[in-house]
Amino acid sequence: MLTSIIEYARHTRLYYTRHKSYFNVSPNWGLMESNGLAHMGILFPEFAEAKDWQCEAMSWFEEQIRMQLCREGMQVERASGYHLVCTFCFMQILDLALRNRVRVSDTYKQNAQRMIDFVVSIMKPHGVYPMLKDADESDVFHDIWAGKYGGWAICCDEGLADPGFKDPTHGDLRLSEDGPASQIGFKPFPLDKAGPR
């Protein structure tokens, strides 16, 4: 198994998807390749090449988060399903990096926030992603955030943190007044105003 990890990391570095598509960026599968390499570099520091894997993957992520976003914060392929996949890929690496004291630029954090803002702006008031283009009707809050991050999450300097919803399991997404979200300056808004009109 360990040999497979090393071989995969070496292969990914050698054959990273750098080609330009008609969007003039490396398509979203370059993110998936970067994701795998970042995980191997950060989670297996015992390997002699781990620091190189980590540095290369993080530089790819820094490059991609600048290239993959349109002005409004949507992923450049303009397909809501790809946008959601790419958002979680960027967020997963942000969380992994911050939890392991790997430097991430402010631009990366700001662009990741823009991607989340886009998701929130088009999701339905009850937290379900609309079925647009290639997207399924993902339950953004319950299935994806809770599933991917082991609980509700907000981005902060230490990684992803529990924002302090009152009762998310039963759909009460109001924030507690003294929770982590309010501590970083988040101002609650009426949930019935979220999503497209």
N, C-alpha and C positions, 0 to 999 in steps of 0.2 A: 504494500500500500504506500509506504513512504517513497519508494522508488517511483511509483506512478505520479505522486505529487510533484516530485522534482522534474520528471520528464514532461509533465503537463505544463509546468511553469516555464521550462525552457522552450517548449514548443510555442506557447502563447507569446513569449517575448520575440521569438524569431518570426512568427507568422501573424503578428497583430494586424487587424483589419485597418489599414491606413488608406485604402482607396477612397476616392471621392465619388459620391453618388450624384445624382442629378440635383440633390439638395446642396451640393458643394460641401458636404461634411461626411465624416465616417459614419455610416448608419448605426442604428442602435445596437447591433450585435457587437460592435467594438466596445460598447459599454459592458456587455456581458463578459467579454474576454478580460477587460480591465478589472472587473469585479472579482473574477476567479484569481487573477494574479495578485490583487490587493489582499484578498483573504489569505492566500498562501504566504505572502511576504509579512503580513502583520501577525498572523496566528501561529506561524512556525519560525520564530526567530532563531531556533537552533540550527537551521540550515545555513550553510556558509553563504549561499546566494540570496538569502531572505531579504537583507537590506536593499540589495539591488532590485529585487522584485517589487518590494514596497515602494521604493523611490520611483521606479519606472511607472508602475500602475497609478500612483498618485499624480504623477505629471500628466499621464493620459487623462485622468479624471479632471484635473484642473483645465486642461485644454478642451475636453469635450463639454464641460458644463458651460464654457463660454461660447462654443460653436453650436451647441444643440438647442439653444433657446431662441425663440422669436421674441419680438418686443413685448408681447403681452404675457410672456412666460410659458407659452406652450412649446412642447418639443417640436423641433423643426419639421418632422415628417407630417405634422398636422393631423394626426390620427389619435383620437382620444385614448384608445387602448394602449398604443405605443407610449403615449405621454405618461400614462399611469405606471407602466412597466419601468420606464426610464426614471420617473420620479422616485420610485421605491429603490431602484438600483443606486441612484445618487444618495438617497437618504441612508440606505444600509451602509454604504461606505463612509458617509459622514459620521454616523454613529460608531462604527467600528474604529475609525481613526481617532475620534475624540476620546473614546473609552481607553484607547491604548496610547494616548499622548503623542499621536502622529499629527504634525502640523497640517492644517487646512486653511486656505486663504479666506479672508472675509468675503471676497467676490464669490467663492464657491458657496459659502453659507448663504449669502444674499440671493444667489441664483437658485439654490435649492428651495429657499423660502418662496421665491416667485413661482416655482413649479407647484408647490403645495397650494399657494394662493389660487393658482389656476384651477386645480382640482376642486378646491372648496367653492370657487365661483360657479362651477358648472354642475356640481352634484345637487341632487334633490334635497329638500329640507330634512328628510329623514335619513340622510347619509348615504344614499344609494347613487352610484355613478350612472348617468343616463346612457342609454343604448344608442350611441352616436358612432357612425362609421364602424370601426372594428371593435368597439368596446362592448363588453358584456355588462350586465346590470350588477356589477360588483358592489357589495356592501362595504364601502370604503372604511367606515369606522369599525364595524364589528369583525368582518372577515379579514380585511387586509391589515389595518393598523394593529389590531390586537394579535392577529396571527403572525405577522412578520416581526413585531417588536415585543411580543409577550405582554402586551398591555397598551394602554393609550399612551401617546407620545407627543412631545413638543421638542423642538430643537433648542438646545442651550449649549453653553460652552463645554459642558462635561459630556455631551452626547444627547440622547433622547431621554426625556423624563416624563413622568406621569403628570399631565396638566391639572389634575384635580377635579375631574367631572364629578357631579353629585352622585349619579347612578347610571353609568353608561350601559350596564347590562340590560337595564329596562328602558333605555332610550332617553334618560334625563341627562342631556348634554350641557346643562347649565354649569358654569364654573363656580366652585366654592370661592368665597371672597378672599380667603387667605391661602389659596393653593399656589403651586409653582407658576402657573400661567400668569397670575396677577403679579407675582414677584418679579417677572421679567418684563412687565409693562403691558401685557396683553389686555385690551379692553373688550369685554364681552359685547356681542351684538345680538339682536333678536334673531333666533334661528329661523323663524318663519320668513325672514328677509333674505336668507341664503339661497344660492342657486339662481338659475335663469328665470326671467319673468316673461 
